[in-house]
Amino acid sequence: ITNVYKATDIPLADGTRGSGNWYQFKIPIRTPDQIVGTINDFNSIRFMRMFFKNFPRPVVCRFASLELSRGEWRKYNYSLLSPGEYIPEAIQNQTQFDISTVSIEENGSKQPIPYVIPPGIERETNWGSTNMQKLNEQSMSFKVCNLVDGDARAAYKTTEFDFRQFKKLKMFVHAEQSVRNQNLKAGDLTILMRIGSDFTDNYYEYEIPLNFTPWGTTPSNPDVIWPTSNEFDIDLERLVQVKYNRPVAMSDKGYDITSSTPYSEYDGKNKITVVGSPTISDVRAIMIGVRNPKKSTQASDDDGQSKCAEIWVDELRLTDFNKFGGFAATARVAVE
């Protein structure tokens, strides 16, 4: 159950009027709890059964809609563990990671934090309707639990895009803890974005420590639900400059200059990492993920424990288009 909406003054089965609850279920179909029979894929689905159990008395249920949802983003199923030593834990195989959506129409009364539209974003209007209906606005949601120290989970999409005519890459980010008594503090989890030709050998990575919205925040505080400190505001020229700085910085420190070695610099509190030889002129893959930073020293403020949280990301966009014209010339030379 991802959301509960309390409805009042509704007609009941006995002819009276009363109140009731609408429950929103989101079922990740590719991670079933039980498999019966020899079925092993989703190529031939002919029947679906829904059933209820453990009710002490008769109930009347109403179904609003039954929908299959999909998106362009897919779950990244390979390892994203940070380098270092790890103590084997049984919980490492129990990490839960689900990708879904949250929207203003379906989750506007969500608890403990309602969904609101990010500041400065307006809902689109369907001008073809007689009442100029507002279209639904939604974000992608990451639900992660038991994310062990040093591990990450992510979603990705493939694309073909030239970023050179833009200056910045932006996106809104919201974070909230999933467990009441876990008391996550700023920086316990980070949000990362990778852009490049792949996710292992040639990419730029931009990582932001997350600030968590307190439970009970009302819809009247969209700036608290979508804090600017969580927002991606990537200067694309800064990414390229870090790649140019890598050979000089690594040679000054006496490191072997290899493009496969991750090289990082800080952009304020945010971290930029370059691996391989990525280029913003030919971006073929974009990854967005959640990381539990690995505890580096005993004196670190990180507790080294696994974390549970829900992250919303919205409005991934390129801004500051280059509006300045260039120069072109034609020349012909004859040599005798």
Salt bridges, closest charged atoms under 4 A:
ASP9 OD1 - ARG17 NE 2.89
GLU72 OE1 - LYS157 NZ 2.77
GLU105 OE2 - ARG123 NH2 2.93
ASP151 OD2 - ARG153 NH1 2.80
GLU160 OE2 - ARG284 NH1 3.58
ASP162 OD2 - ARG164 NH2 2.73
GLU176 OE2 - LYS110 NZ 3.46
GLU176 OE1 - HIS174 NE2 2.78
ASP188 OD1 - LYS185 NZ 3.27
GLU205 OE1 - ARG194 NE 2.57
GLU205 OE2 - ARG291 NH1 2.96
GLU207 OE1 - ARG291 NH1 3.04
GLU231 OE2 - ARG317 NH2 3.58
ASP233 OD1 - LYS168 NZ 3.86
GLU265 OE1 - ARG238 NH1 3.27
ASP282 OD2 - ARG284 NE 3.16
ASP303 OD1 - LYS307 NZ 2.79
GLU310 OE1 - LYS110 NZ 3.62
